[in-house]
């Protein structure tokens, strides 16, 4: 039962890590997409405000991706360590 539980934690950590990496790698294009969506919603926007929105959205995805990747990597490493420790 413990082994099955650890495998679930490894799967969860891997999933979070992959989602985090995808957010990190595609943060620029996703930030641009959200910035463009903001520009469509607003009637008028200065280019400096648009650039700020794009940079802010890009940073949001970088931070969220980094946090998810860190949690995923930590979960995988700790679960793998526990699985190796339980076999002995």
C-alpha positions as CSV (number, residue, x, y, z in Angstrom):
1,X,0.0,0.0,0.0
2,X,2.8,2.4,0.8
3,X,4.5,1.6,-2.5
4,X,1.3,2.5,-4.4
5,X,1.0,5.7,-2.4
6,X,4.6,6.7,-3.2
7,X,4.0,6.0,-6.9
8,X,1.1,8.3,-6.8
9,X,3.2,11.0,-5.3
10,X,5.9,10.5,-7.9
11,X,3.2,10.8,-10.6
12,X,1.8,14.0,-9.0
13,X,5.3,15.5,-8.7
14,X,6.1,14.6,-12.3
15,X,2.8,16.2,-13.5
16,X,3.4,19.4,-11.5
17,X,7.0,19.6,-12.8
18,X,6.0,19.2,-16.4
19,X,3.2,21.8,-16.1
20,X,5.8,24.1,-14.4
21,X,8.3,23.6,-17.2
22,X,5.6,24.3,-19.8
23,X,4.6,27.5,-18.1
24,X,8.3,28.6,-17.9
25,X,9.1,27.8,-21.5
26,X,5.9,29.3,-22.9
27,X,5.6,32.2,-20.5
28,X,6.6,34.8,-23.2
29,X,3.9,33.7,-25.7
30,X,1.3,33.3,-23.0
31,X,2.2,36.8,-21.6
32,X,1.8,38.3,-25.0
33,X,-1.5,36.6,-25.5
34,X,-2.9,37.9,-22.2
35,X,-1.5,41.3,-23.0
36,X,-3.2,41.3,-26.4
37,X,-6.4,40.2,-24.7
38,X,-6.1,43.1,-22.3
39,X,-5.5,45.5,-25.3
40,X,-8.6,44.3,-27.0
41,X,-10.7,44.9,-23.9
42,X,-9.5,48.4,-23.3
43,X,-10.6,51.1,-25.7
44,X,-7.3,53.0,-25.7
45,X,-3.9,52.1,-24.2
46,X,-0.5,53.7,-24.4
47,X,2.3,51.6,-25.7
48,X,4.1,51.8,-22.4
49,X,1.1,50.5,-20.5
50,X,0.8,47.7,-23.0
51,X,4.4,46.7,-22.6
52,X,4.0,46.8,-18.8
53,X,1.0,44.5,-19.1
54,X,2.9,42.0,-21.3
55,X,5.9,42.1,-18.9
56,X,3.7,41.6,-15.9
57,X,1.8,38.7,-17.4
58,X,5.1,37.1,-18.5
59,X,6.5,37.4,-15.0
60,X,3.4,35.9,-13.5
61,X,3.8,32.8,-15.7
62,X,7.5,32.6,-14.9
63,X,6.8,32.7,-11.1
64,X,3.9,30.3,-11.2
65,X,5.9,27.9,-13.4
66,X,8.9,28.1,-11.2
67,X,6.9,27.4,-8.1
68,X,5.1,24.4,-9.7
69,X,8.4,23.0,-11.0
70,X,10.0,23.4,-7.6
71,X,7.2,21.7,-5.8
72,X,7.1,18.9,-8.4
73,X,10.9,18.3,-8.2
74,X,10.8,18.3,-4.4
75,X,7.9,15.8,-4.4
76,X,9.6,13.5,-6.9
77,X,12.9,13.5,-5.1
78,X,11.5,13.0,-1.6
79,X,9.2,10.2,-2.8
80,X,12.0,8.5,-4.7
81,X,14.2,8.7,-1.6
82,X,11.4,7.2,0.6
83,X,10.9,4.4,-1.9
84,X,14.6,3.6,-1.9
85,X,14.6,3.7,1.9
86,X,11.6,1.4,2.2
87,X,13.1,-1.3,0.0
88,X,16.0,-1.8,2.5
